[in-house]
């Protein structure tokens, strides 16, 4: 969520698994290449614009090398609930996001 990472395709690639897939808040399915191509132009990718504010971060180890992370974000007044799977294939590659899904939270929802 750091704008410096989001603005850099190279830095973002280090955190995303080669098999990465995202289902965005819009319902659109994104591949790794889709995300890397669009990320620098997306909201939250500049130091001067709105920034993601994460909260309620929780992680569960599902299996060795596989963690399910859930959290909420606020970006420019819009809330979303997020879920991602992080996997670690080996010590060299480290933890990388394998799957991500965002669900918008309507304004009146507590």
Buried (B, 14 or more C-beta within 10 A) or exposed (E): BBBEBBBBBEEBBEBBBEEBBBBBBEEEEBEBEBBBEEBBEBEBBBEEEBBBEEEEEEEEEEEEEBBBBEBBBBBEEEBBBBBBBBBBBEEEEEBBBBBBBBBBBEEEEE
